[in-house]
Amino acid sequence: MKTFAVSLALLAGASVAAPPEPRCAGAAVEQARKLLQFHLGSDDRIEIDKDAVALAPLPNPANRKQAFDVVEVWGYVYKGQYRMRFIYAQRPQHCVLMGQEILEYADL
């Protein structure tokens, strides 16, 4: 019984490791600000989440044996929310932007 209590106490104190940052996350966050400014103009209220999320890879339509990495970033302006997805070529040394999309998150 004592061993169980000690094990439980150790588990409670153990920290959970955060998932690794997606490849090209920094480039996506930087590009998110540019994309939002392109669509909305310069606005001091633009905020970009620092957390980027890796989504499922996207097949290359020109070569189905290749895939693109997809990184999602959220941005905000005043009360507006914007989901942005950035599509990168899978290159080990460089983040090559192949495409991007922006969608206002709204209930119409």
N, CA, C and O atoms as a Tinker XYZ file with bonds, in Angstrom:
   432  protein
     1  N      0.824000   -1.183000    0.000000    73     2
     2  CA     0.000000    0.000000    0.000000    64     1     3
     3  C      0.877000    1.259000    0.000000    63     2     4     5
     4  O      0.579000    2.233000   -0.692000    81     3
     5  N      1.958000    1.226000    0.782000    73     3     6
     6  CA     2.856000    2.371000    0.861000    64     5     7
     7  C      3.525000    2.637000   -0.490000    63     6     8     9
     8  O      3.697000    3.793000   -0.874000    81     7
     9  N      3.898000    1.588000   -1.208000    73     7    10
    10  CA     4.528000    1.715000   -2.517000    64     9    11
    11  C      3.565000    2.362000   -3.510000    63    10    12    13
    12  O      3.969000    3.194000   -4.323000    81    11
    13  N      2.297000    1.977000   -3.439000    73    11    14
    14  CA     1.290000    2.552000   -4.327000    64    13    15
    15  C      1.154000    4.058000   -4.084000    63    14    16    17
    16  O      1.074000    4.830000   -5.039000    81    15
    17  N      1.128000    4.476000   -2.836000    73    15    18
    18  CA     0.990000    5.891000   -2.493000    64    17    19
    19  C      2.204000    6.681000   -2.971000    63    18    20    21
    20  O      2.053000    7.800000   -3.461000    81    19
    21  N      3.400000    6.121000   -2.838000    73    19    22
    22  CA     4.614000    6.796000   -3.291000    64    21    23
    23  C      4.602000    6.906000   -4.808000    63    22    24    25
    24  O      4.954000    7.954000   -5.350000    81    23
    25  N      4.203000    5.843000   -5.506000    73    23    26
    26  CA     4.135000    5.865000   -6.966000    64    25    27
    27  C      3.134000    6.904000   -7.446000    63    26    28    29
    28  O      3.392000    7.634000   -8.403000    81    27
    29  N      1.992000    6.965000   -6.775000    73    27    30
    30  CA     0.969000    7.931000   -7.136000    64    29    31
    31  C      1.471000    9.357000   -6.929000    63    30    32    33
    32  O      1.202000   10.233000   -7.751000    81    31
    33  N      2.183000    9.593000   -5.858000    73    31    34
    34  CA     2.742000   10.923000   -5.580000    64    33    35
    35  C      3.780000   11.298000   -6.633000    63    34    36    37
    36  O      3.844000   12.457000   -7.041000    81    35
    37  N      4.590000   10.344000   -7.078000    73    35    38
    38  CA     5.587000   10.623000   -8.112000    64    37    39
    39  C      4.915000   10.959000   -9.438000    63    38    40    41
    40  O      5.352000   11.860000  -10.153000    81    39
    41  N      3.845000   10.226000   -9.762000    73    39    42
    42  CA     3.131000   10.496000  -11.008000    64    41    43
    43  C      2.478000   11.873000  -10.975000    63    42    44    45
    44  O      2.467000   12.574000  -11.987000    81    43
    45  N      1.942000   12.266000   -9.842000    73    43    46
    46  CA     1.281000   13.563000   -9.723000    64    45    47
    47  C      2.278000   14.704000   -9.916000    63    46    48    49
    48  O      1.917000   15.756000  -10.443000    81    47
    49  N      3.514000   14.508000   -9.501000    73    47    50
    50  CA     4.530000   15.551000   -9.618000    64    49    51
    51  C      5.240000   15.548000  -10.957000    63    50    52    53
    52  O      5.972000   16.489000  -11.263000    81    51
    53  N      5.043000   14.507000  -11.769000    73    51    54
    54  CA     5.733000   14.424000  -13.047000    64    53    55
    55  C      5.177000   15.460000  -14.015000    63    54    56    57
    56  O      3.965000   15.654000  -14.101000    81    55
    57  N      6.058000   16.113000  -14.729000    73    55    58
    58  CA     5.609000   17.101000  -15.704000    64    57    59
    59  C      5.371000   16.431000  -17.044000    63    58    60    61
    60  O      6.050000   15.471000  -17.408000    81    59
    61  N      4.410000   16.948000  -17.761000    73    59    62
    62  CA     4.083000   16.426000  -19.085000    64    61    63
    63  C      4.855000   17.259000  -20.098000    63    62    64    65
    64  O      4.777000   18.488000  -20.093000    81    63
    65  N      5.596000   16.588000  -20.962000    73    63    66
    66  CA     6.390000   17.294000  -21.967000    64    65    67
    67  C      5.472000   17.897000  -23.022000    63    66    68    69
    68  O      4.526000   17.254000  -23.478000    81    67
    69  N      5.757000   19.125000  -23.400000    73    67    70
    70  CA     4.981000   19.795000  -24.441000    64    69    71
    71  C      5.323000   19.172000  -25.787000    63    70    72    73
    72  O      6.452000   18.731000  -26.001000    81    71
    73  N      4.346000   19.133000  -26.699000    73    71    74
    74  CA     4.649000   18.585000  -28.022000    64    73    75
    75  C      5.692000   19.461000  -28.713000    63    74    76    77
    76  O      5.750000   20.666000  -28.469000    81    75
    77  N      6.511000   18.865000  -29.568000    73    75    78
    78  CA     7.545000   19.653000  -30.243000    64    77    79
    79  C      6.920000   20.708000  -31.163000    63    78    80    81
    80  O      5.839000   20.509000  -31.717000    81    79
    81  N      7.612000   21.813000  -31.309000    73    79    82
    82  CA     7.144000   22.874000  -32.190000    64    81    83
    83  C      7.196000   22.383000  -33.629000    63    82    84    85
    84  O      8.180000   21.763000  -34.032000    81    83
    85  N      6.151000   22.650000  -34.412000    73    83    86
    86  CA     6.163000   22.186000  -35.808000    64    85    87
    87  C      7.316000   22.803000  -36.596000    63    86    88    89
    88  O      7.744000   23.926000  -36.328000    81    87
    89  N      7.797000   22.057000  -37.553000    73    87    90
    90  CA     8.813000   22.574000  -38.457000    64    89    91
    91  C      8.231000   23.785000  -39.176000    63    90    92    93
    92  O      7.075000   23.749000  -39.596000    81    91
    93  N      8.980000   24.821000  -39.322000    73    91    94
    94  CA     8.598000   26.084000  -39.969000    64    93    95
    95  C      7.571000   26.882000  -39.165000    63    94    96    97
    96  O      6.922000   27.769000  -39.719000    81    95
    97  N      7.410000   26.588000  -37.876000    73    95    98
    98  CA     6.452000   27.325000  -37.044000    64    97    99
    99  C      6.814000   28.805000  -36.977000    63    98   100   101
   100  O      5.937000   29.660000  -37.102000    81    99
   101  N      8.079000   29.116000  -36.785000    73    99   102
   102  CA     8.513000   30.514000  -36.707000    64   101   103
   103  C      8.249000   31.260000  -38.005000    63   102   104   105
   104  O      7.803000   32.407000  -37.989000    81   103
   105  N      8.522000   30.616000  -39.118000    73   103   106
   106  CA     8.276000   31.239000  -40.418000    64   105   107
   107  C      6.781000   31.469000  -40.628000    63   106   108   109
   108  O      6.382000   32.488000  -41.192000    81   107
   109  N      5.953000   30.523000  -40.175000    73   107   110
   110  CA     4.500000   30.647000  -40.333000    64   109   111
   111  C      3.951000   31.799000  -39.491000    63   110   112   113
   112  O      3.095000   32.551000  -39.957000    81   111
   113  N      4.432000   31.941000  -38.266000    73   111   114
   114  CA     3.976000   33.035000  -37.398000    64   113   115
   115  C      4.369000   34.378000  -38.005000    63   114   116   117
   116  O      3.582000   35.324000  -37.989000    81   115
   117  N      5.568000   34.460000  -38.532000    73   115   118
   118  CA     6.029000   35.691000  -39.176000    64   117   119
   119  C      5.191000   35.998000  -40.419000    63   118   120   121
   120  O      4.815000   37.147000  -40.648000    81   119
   121  N      4.904000   34.980000  -41.212000    73   119   122
   122  CA     4.124000   35.157000  -42.436000    64   121   123
   123  C      2.667000   35.496000  -42.119000    63   122   124   125
   124  O      2.012000   36.186000  -42.899000    81   123
   125  N      2.156000   35.021000  -40.987000    73   123   126
   126  CA     0.770000   35.278000  -40.595000    64   125   127
   127  C      0.509000   36.777000  -40.447000    63   126   128   129
   128  O     -0.519000   37.279000  -40.901000    81   127
   129  N      1.416000   37.469000  -39.829000    73   127   130
   130  CA     1.253000   38.922000  -39.679000    64   129   131
   131  C      1.195000   39.596000  -41.050000    63   130   132   133
   132  O      0.359000   40.470000  -41.275000    81   131
   133  N      2.071000   39.197000  -41.957000    73   131   134
   134  CA     2.097000   39.779000  -43.299000    64   133   135
   135  C      0.792000   39.491000  -44.051000    63   134   136   137
   136  O      0.254000   40.366000  -44.729000    81   135
   137  N      0.296000   38.272000  -43.927000    73   135   138
   138  CA    -0.928000   37.892000  -44.626000    64   137   139
   139  C     -2.128000   38.669000  -44.090000    63   138   140   141
   140  O     -2.960000   39.143000  -44.863000    81   139
   141  N     -2.214000   38.799000  -42.782000    73   139   142
   142  CA    -3.318000   39.544000  -42.183000    64   141   143
   143  C     -3.242000   41.028000  -42.560000    63   142   144   145
   144  O     -4.269000   41.653000  -42.821000    81   143
   145  N     -2.052000   41.581000  -42.587000    73   143   146
   146  CA    -1.890000   42.980000  -43.001000    64   145   147
   147  C     -2.239000   43.162000  -44.478000    63   146   148   149
   148  O     -2.791000   44.195000  -44.857000    81   147
   149  N     -1.928000   42.186000  -45.302000    73   147   150
   150  CA    -2.260000   42.252000  -46.719000    64   149   151
   151  C     -3.774000   42.323000  -46.896000    63   150   152   153
   152  O     -4.268000   43.093000  -47.720000    81   151
   153  N     -4.507000   41.530000  -46.130000    73   151   154
   154  CA    -5.963000   41.480000  -46.275000    64   153   155
   155  C     -6.684000   42.625000  -45.583000    63   154   156   157
   156  O     -7.726000   43.073000  -46.063000    81   155
   157  N     -6.156000   43.104000  -44.475000    73   155   158
   158  CA    -6.872000   44.097000  -43.678000    64   157   159
   159  C     -6.200000   45.463000  -43.634000    63   158   160   161
   160  O     -6.769000   46.416000  -43.102000    81   159
   161  N     -5.008000   45.565000  -44.182000    73   159   162
   162  CA    -4.271000   46.817000  -44.106000    64   161   163
   163  C     -3.548000   46.923000  -42.774000    63   162   164   165
   164  O     -3.697000   46.070000  -41.900000    81   163
   165  N     -2.776000   47.968000  -42.635000    73   163   166
   166  CA    -2.044000   48.167000  -41.382000    64   165   167
   167  C     -3.030000   48.511000  -40.278000    63   166   168   169
   168  O     -3.822000   49.445000  -40.405000    81   167
   169  N     -2.975000   47.763000  -39.215000    73   167   170
   170  CA    -3.867000   47.980000  -38.076000    64   169   171
   171  C     -3.077000   47.651000  -36.811000    63   170   172   173
   172  O     -2.504000   46.568000  -36.693000    81   171
   173  N     -3.051000   48.574000  -35.885000    73   171   174
   174  CA    -2.298000   48.382000  -34.643000    64   173   175
   175  C     -2.880000   47.279000  -33.764000    63   174   176   177
   176  O     -2.220000   46.806000  -32.839000    81   175
   177  N     -4.118000   46.868000  -34.052000    73   175   178
   178  CA    -4.770000   45.867000  -33.208000    64   177   179
   179  C     -4.489000   44.434000  -33.658000    63   178   180   181
   180  O     -4.986000   43.497000  -33.033000    81   179
   181  N     -3.720000   44.238000  -34.709000    73   179   182
   182  CA    -3.417000   42.883000  -35.183000    64   181   183
   183  C     -2.609000   42.134000  -34.134000    63   182   184   185
   184  O     -1.588000   42.625000  -33.654000    81   183
   185  N     -3.073000   40.951000  -33.786000    73   183   186
   186  CA    -2.361000   40.068000  -32.866000    64   185   187
   187  C     -2.251000   38.691000  -33.517000    63   186   188   189
   188  O     -3.189000   38.215000  -34.158000    81   187
   189  N     -1.110000   38.070000  -33.343000    73   187   190
   190  CA    -0.862000   36.747000  -33.902000    64   189   191
   191  C     -0.497000   35.808000  -32.767000    63   190   192   193
   192  O      0.358000   36.121000  -31.939000    81   191
   193  N     -1.158000   34.638000  -32.734000    73   191   194
   194  CA    -0.792000   33.618000  -31.753000    64   193   195
   195  C      0.630000   33.159000  -32.004000    63   194   196   197
   196  O      1.047000   33.012000  -33.153000    81   195
   197  N      1.368000   32.934000  -30.945000    73   195   198
   198  CA     2.734000   32.423000  -31.082000    64   197   199
   199  C      2.725000   30.898000  -31.243000    63   198   200   201
   200  O      3.715000   30.305000  -31.670000    81   199
   201  N      1.603000   30.280000  -30.897000    73   199   202
   202  CA     1.489000   28.820000  -31.006000    64   201   203
   203  C      1.051000   28.431000  -32.404000    63   202   204   205
   204  O     -0.038000   28.796000  -32.846000    81   203
   205  N      1.887000   27.705000  -33.086000    73   203   206
   206  CA     1.566000   27.180000  -34.406000    64   205   207
   207  C      1.309000   25.681000  -34.270000    63   206   208   209
   208  O      1.956000   25.005000  -33.471000    81   207
   209  N      0.369000   25.170000  -35.051000    73   207   210
   210  CA    -0.014000   23.767000  -34.965000    64   209   211
   211  C      0.255000   23.092000  -36.306000    63   210   212   213
   212  O     -0.125000   23.606000  -37.357000    81   211
   213  N      0.908000   21.946000  -36.259000    73   211   214
   214  CA     1.135000   21.170000  -37.476000    64   213   215
   215  C     -0.129000   20.375000  -37.786000    63   214   216   217
   216  O     -0.687000   19.715000  -36.909000    81   215
   217  N     -0.571000   20.443000  -39.024000    73   215   218
   218  CA    -1.719000   19.662000  -39.477000    64   217   219
   219  C     -1.228000   18.514000  -40.352000    63   218   220   221
   220  O     -0.030000   18.378000  -40.598000    81   219
   221  N     -2.144000   17.709000  -40.807000    73   219   222
   222  CA    -1.784000   16.571000  -41.661000    64   221   223
   223  C     -1.128000   17.076000  -42.948000    63   222   224   225
   224  O     -1.548000   18.091000  -43.504000    81   223
   225  N     -0.107000   16.372000  -43.417000    73   223   226
   226  CA     0.535000   16.782000  -44.675000    64   225   227
   227  C     -0.466000   16.764000  -45.837000    63   226   228   229
   228  O     -1.441000   16.012000  -45.831000    81   227
   229  N     -0.198000   17.597000  -46.814000    73   227   230
   230  CA    -1.040000   17.739000  -47.988000    64   229   231
   231  C     -0.290000   17.169000  -49.192000    63   230   232   233
   232  O      0.862000   17.537000  -49.421000    81   231
   233  N     -0.919000   16.275000  -49.970000    73   231   234
   234  CA    -0.207000   15.736000  -51.137000    64   233   235
   235  C      0.065000   16.825000  -52.176000    63   234   236   237
   236  O     -0.759000   17.712000  -52.395000    81   235
   237  N      1.219000   16.741000  -52.802000    73   235   238
   238  CA     1.578000   17.660000  -53.873000    64   237   239
   239  C      0.754000   17.279000  -55.104000    63   238   240   241
   240  O      0.891000   16.159000  -55.595000    81   239
   241  N     -0.099000   18.173000  -55.619000    73   239   242
   242  CA    -0.923000   17.807000  -56.775000    64   241   243
   243  C     -0.110000   17.521000  -58.037000    63   242   244   245
   244  O     -0.597000   16.833000  -58.935000    81   243
   245  N      1.111000   18.034000  -58.123000    73   243   246
   246  CA     1.963000   17.799000  -59.287000    64   245   247
   247  C      2.717000   16.479000  -59.198000    63   246   248   249
   248  O      3.162000   15.954000  -60.219000    81   247
   249  N      2.870000   15.930000  -57.980000    73   247   250
   250  CA     3.599000   14.677000  -57.792000    64   249   251
   251  C      3.078000   14.017000  -56.514000    63   250   252   253
   252  O      3.445000   14.423000  -55.411000    81   251
   253  N      2.240000   13.019000  -56.659000    73   251   254
   254  CA     1.594000   12.382000  -55.513000    64   253   255
   255  C      2.576000   11.663000  -54.585000    63   254   256   257
   256  O      2.193000   11.258000  -53.488000    81   255
   257  N      3.812000   11.501000  -54.995000    73   255   258
   258  CA     4.824000   10.885000  -54.140000    64   257   259
   259  C      5.403000   11.902000  -53.156000    63   258   260   261
   260  O      6.104000   11.532000  -52.214000    81   259
   261  N      5.110000   13.166000  -53.376000    73   259   262
   262  CA     5.604000   14.236000  -52.514000    64   261   263
   263  C      4.460000   14.790000  -51.671000    63   262   264   265
   264  O      3.287000   14.652000  -52.018000    81   263
   265  N      4.823000   15.415000  -50.565000    73   263   266
   266  CA     3.814000   16.029000  -49.696000    64   265   267
   267  C      4.315000   17.379000  -49.203000    63   266   268   269
   268  O      5.514000   17.655000  -49.207000    81   267
   269  N      3.381000   18.205000  -48.782000    73   267   270
   270  CA     3.693000   19.505000  -48.214000    64   269   271
   271  C      3.333000   19.487000  -46.726000    63   270   272   273
   272  O      2.374000   18.830000  -46.321000    81   271
   273  N      4.101000   20.207000  -45.927000    73   271   274
   274  CA     3.762000   20.402000  -44.515000    64   273   275
   275  C      2.739000   21.526000  -44.423000    63   274   276   277
   276  O      2.806000   22.500000  -45.173000    81   275
   277  N      1.791000   21.386000  -43.497000    73   275   278
   278  CA     0.770000   22.414000  -43.285000    64   277   279
   279  C      0.866000   22.883000  -41.834000    63   278   280   281
   280  O      0.826000   22.076000  -40.906000    81   279
   281  N      0.993000   24.197000  -41.651000    73   279   282
   282  CA     1.098000   24.795000  -40.318000    64   281   283
   283  C     -0.032000   25.804000  -40.156000    63   282   284   285
   284  O     -0.220000   26.685000  -40.996000    81   283
   285  N     -0.785000   25.664000  -39.060000    73   283   286
   286  CA    -1.919000   26.552000  -38.811000    64   285   287
   287  C     -1.576000   27.571000  -37.720000    63   286   288   289
   288  O     -0.991000   27.234000  -36.691000    81   287
   289  N     -1.956000   28.819000  -37.975000    73   287   290
   290  CA    -1.720000   29.924000  -37.037000    64   289   291
   291  C     -3.002000   30.745000  -36.970000    63   290   292   293
   292  O     -3.685000   30.929000  -37.978000    81   291
   293  N     -3.321000   31.231000  -35.786000    73   291   294
   294  CA    -4.505000   32.076000  -35.606000    64   293   295
   295  C     -4.083000   33.522000  -35.420000    63   294   296   297
   296  O     -3.063000   33.815000  -34.796000    81   295
   297  N     -4.897000   34.429000  -35.980000    73   295   298
   298  CA    -4.675000   35.851000  -35.824000    64   297   299
   299  C     -5.964000   36.538000  -35.424000    63   298   300   301
   300  O     -7.060000   36.013000  -35.627000    81   299
   301  N     -5.812000   37.730000  -34.848000    73   299   302
   302  CA    -6.964000   38.464000  -34.331000    64   301   303
   303  C     -6.821000   39.941000  -34.635000    63   302   304   305
   304  O     -5.725000   40.497000  -34.570000    81   303
   305  N     -7.940000   40.574000  -34.968000    73   303   306
   306  CA    -8.009000   42.020000  -35.117000    64   305   307
   307  C     -9.327000   42.449000  -34.487000    63   306   308   309
   308  O    -10.405000   42.079000  -34.953000    81   307
   309  N     -9.221000   43.233000  -33.423000    73   307   310
   310  CA   -10.380000   43.687000  -32.672000    64   309   311
   311  C    -11.225000   42.476000  -32.296000    63   310   312   313
   312  O    -10.783000   41.674000  -31.473000    81   311
   313  N    -12.420000   42.305000  -32.861000    73   311   314
   314  CA   -13.267000   41.158000  -32.527000    64   313   315
   315  C    -13.183000   40.052000  -33.576000    63   314   316   317
   316  O    -13.820000   39.010000  -33.424000    81   315
   317  N    -12.414000   40.263000  -34.624000    73   315   318
   318  CA   -12.310000   39.279000  -35.691000    64   317   319
   319  C    -11.246000   38.233000  -35.401000    63   318   320   321
   320  O    -10.178000   38.538000  -34.870000    81   319
   321  N    -11.562000   36.982000  -35.763000    73   319   322
   322  CA   -10.614000   35.874000  -35.642000    64   321   323
   323  C    -10.341000   35.341000  -37.044000    63   322   324   325
   324  O    -11.246000   35.245000  -37.873000    81   323
   325  N     -9.080000   34.996000  -37.295000    73   323   326
   326  CA    -8.681000   34.534000  -38.617000    64   325   327
   327  C     -7.820000   33.286000  -38.490000    63   326   328   329
   328  O     -6.816000   33.273000  -37.778000    81   327
   329  N     -8.235000   32.236000  -39.196000    73   327   330
   330  CA    -7.455000   31.007000  -39.243000    64   329   331
   331  C     -6.602000   31.061000  -40.515000    63   330   332   333
   332  O     -7.116000   31.250000  -41.617000    81   331
   333  N     -5.300000   30.891000  -40.337000    73   331   334
   334  CA    -4.399000   30.926000  -41.483000    64   333   335
   335  C     -3.631000   29.616000  -41.543000    63   334   336   337
   336  O     -3.157000   29.105000  -40.529000    81   335
   337  N     -3.522000   29.092000  -42.739000    73   335   338
   338  CA    -2.763000   27.857000  -42.951000    64   337   339
   339  C     -1.686000   28.136000  -43.985000    63   338   340   341
   340  O     -1.931000   28.733000  -45.033000    81   339
   341  N     -0.489000   27.685000  -43.651000    73   339   342
   342  CA     0.673000   27.905000  -44.509000    64   341   343
   343  C      1.199000   26.557000  -44.970000    63   342   344   345
   344  O      1.384000   25.641000  -44.170000    81   343
   345  N      1.436000   26.451000  -46.251000    73   343   346
   346  CA     1.843000   25.192000  -46.878000    64   345   347
   347  C      3.301000   25.312000  -47.286000    63   346   348   349
   348  O      3.674000   26.185000  -48.070000    81   347
   349  N      4.119000   24.417000  -46.740000    73   347   350
   350  CA     5.568000   24.459000  -46.968000    64   349   351
   351  C      6.050000   23.182000  -47.647000    63   350   352   353
   352  O      5.572000   22.086000  -47.355000    81   351
   353  N      7.007000   23.347000  -48.562000    73   351   354
   354  CA     7.671000   22.190000  -49.163000    64   353   355
   355  C      8.452000   21.468000  -48.075000    63   354   356   357
   356  O      9.001000   22.103000  -47.175000    81   355
   357  N      8.501000   20.170000  -48.155000    73   355   358
   358  CA     9.239000   19.386000  -47.166000    64   357   359
   359  C     10.717000   19.361000  -47.546000    63   358   360   361
   360  O     11.196000   18.425000  -48.185000    81   359
   361  N     11.417000   20.399000  -47.144000    73   359   362
   362  CA    12.858000   20.526000  -47.370000    64   361   363
   363  C     13.527000   20.585000  -46.008000    63   362   364   365
   364  O     13.122000   21.389000  -45.168000    81   363
   365  N     14.535000   19.761000  -45.762000    73   363   366
   366  CA    15.125000   19.684000  -44.422000    64   365   367
   367  C     15.801000   20.969000  -43.946000    63   366   368   369
   368  O     15.777000   21.250000  -42.748000    81   367
   369  N     16.387000   21.738000  -44.814000    73   367   370
   370  CA    17.159000   22.903000  -44.396000    64   369   371
   371  C     16.410000   24.226000  -44.498000    63   370   372   373
   372  O     16.804000   25.199000  -43.856000    81   371
   373  N     15.330000   24.288000  -45.297000    73   371   374
   374  CA    14.683000   25.558000  -45.578000    64   373   375
   375  C     13.166000   25.438000  -45.457000    63   374   376   377
   376  O     12.594000   24.365000  -45.654000    81   375
   377  N     12.534000   26.549000  -45.133000    73   375   378
   378  CA    11.080000   26.639000  -45.115000    64   377   379
   379  C     10.659000   27.357000  -46.392000    63   378   380   381
   380  O     10.695000   28.585000  -46.463000    81   379
   381  N     10.264000   26.587000  -47.394000    73   379   382
   382  CA     9.875000   27.139000  -48.688000    64   381   383
   383  C      8.350000   27.209000  -48.729000    63   382   384   385
   384  O      7.678000   26.180000  -48.799000    81   383
   385  N      7.807000   28.434000  -48.685000    73   383   386
   386  CA     6.363000   28.644000  -48.685000    64   385   387
   387  C      5.810000   28.351000  -50.073000    63   386   388   389
   388  O      6.231000   28.956000  -51.059000    81   387
   389  N      4.864000   27.419000  -50.143000    73   387   390
   390  CA     4.263000   27.025000  -51.417000    64   389   391
   391  C      2.847000   27.574000  -51.577000    63   390   392   393
   392  O      2.364000   27.733000  -52.698000    81   391
   393  N      2.187000   27.863000  -50.465000    73   391   394
   394  CA     0.824000   28.382000  -50.533000    64   393   395
   395  C      0.364000   28.833000  -49.160000    63   394   396   397
   396  O      0.985000   28.527000  -48.142000    81   395
   397  N     -0.741000   29.567000  -49.156000    73   395   398
   398  CA    -1.291000   30.046000  -47.899000    64   397   399
   399  C     -2.777000   30.289000  -48.083000    63   398   400   401
   400  O     -3.250000   30.567000  -49.185000    81   399
   401  N     -3.502000   30.177000  -46.983000    73   399   402
   402  CA    -4.929000   30.488000  -47.018000    64   401   403
   403  C     -5.303000   31.236000  -45.754000    63   402   404   405
   404  O     -4.673000   31.065000  -44.711000    81   403
   405  N     -6.323000   32.059000  -45.850000    73   403   406
   406  CA    -6.824000   32.795000  -44.701000    64   405   407
   407  C     -8.341000   32.692000  -44.730000    63   406   408   409
   408  O     -8.962000   32.801000  -45.787000    81   407
   409  N     -8.925000   32.481000  -43.566000    73   407   410
   410  CA   -10.377000   32.348000  -43.465000    64   409   411
   411  C    -10.825000   33.055000  -42.194000    63   410   412   413
   412  O    -10.320000   32.782000  -41.105000    81   411
   413  N    -11.785000   33.972000  -42.349000    73   411   414
   414  CA   -12.335000   34.620000  -41.155000    64   413   415
   415  C    -13.227000   33.607000  -40.442000    63   414   416   417
   416  O    -14.089000   32.975000  -41.053000    81   415
   417  N    -13.007000   33.470000  -39.165000    73   415   418
   418  CA   -13.752000   32.525000  -38.335000    64   417   419
   419  C    -15.015000   33.233000  -37.869000    63   418   420   421
   420  O    -14.984000   34.003000  -36.909000    81   419
   421  N    -16.136000   32.968000  -38.556000    73   419   422
   422  CA   -17.358000   33.697000  -38.259000    64   421   423
   423  C    -18.565000   32.790000  -38.399000    63   422   424   425
   424  O    -18.594000   31.890000  -39.240000    81   423
   425  N    -19.556000   33.040000  -37.566000    73   423   426
   426  CA   -20.843000   32.349000  -37.641000    64   425   427
   427  C    -21.798000   33.291000  -38.350000    63   426   428   429
   428  O    -22.196000   34.315000  -37.795000    81   427
   429  N    -22.166000   32.945000  -39.578000    73   427   430
   430  CA   -23.011000   33.840000  -40.381000    64   429   431
   431  C    -24.475000   33.519000  -40.233000    63   430   432
   432  O    -25.316000   34.180000  -40.843000    81   431
